[in-house]
Amino acid sequence: MFRHTFATNCYHKGIDVKILSKLLGHADVNITYNVYVHLYGDGFEEMYEALVGK
């Protein structure tokens, strides 16, 4: 549980996913994306709000 919280918080705070992947010991950055990044999505909502001015 702590590992997952650490990883998702690091990603949310802007830590580069490649660095995060190395910290977690993943052989491939795709593992990090698939396991941890899905919680925060790909930033679509923030991008949409920036474009439409909400």
N, C-alpha and C positions, 0 to 999 in steps of 0.2 A: 504494500500500500504506500509506504513512504517513497519508494522508488518511482512509482507512478506520479505521485504528487510532486516530487522534485522535478521530474522531467517535464510535466505539463506546466509547472510554474516557470521553469527556465525558458521554455518556448514562448509562453505568454509574455514574459518580460523582454523578449527580443534576442535571446541567445541563439546564435547561428546553429541551425539544425545539424550541420556537419560536426561542429564541436560537441554538441550534445550527444550525438551518435557515438563519438569516440569516448566521451566520459562514461557512457552507459555500456561500452564494450560491444556494441553491435558491429557485425561484420559488414553490414550494408546500411546506408542511410535510409533506404526504403523501409527497413524494419522500424526505425524510429518514427518515420512519418505514419506508417500504418498502425502502430500501437499507441502512440502518444499524441500526435498532432491532430488527429481526428476530433478531439474534444473541442478544439478552438476553430476548426474549419480552415478555410484557405483565405480568410480575410474578405470574403465577398461582401458581407454586410457593411463593413467599414468603408470599402471602396464604393459601394452603392450610395451610402450616405454622403460621402465626400463629393460624389458626382451630382447628386440631386439637391444637395445643400440642406439636408435635414439634420 
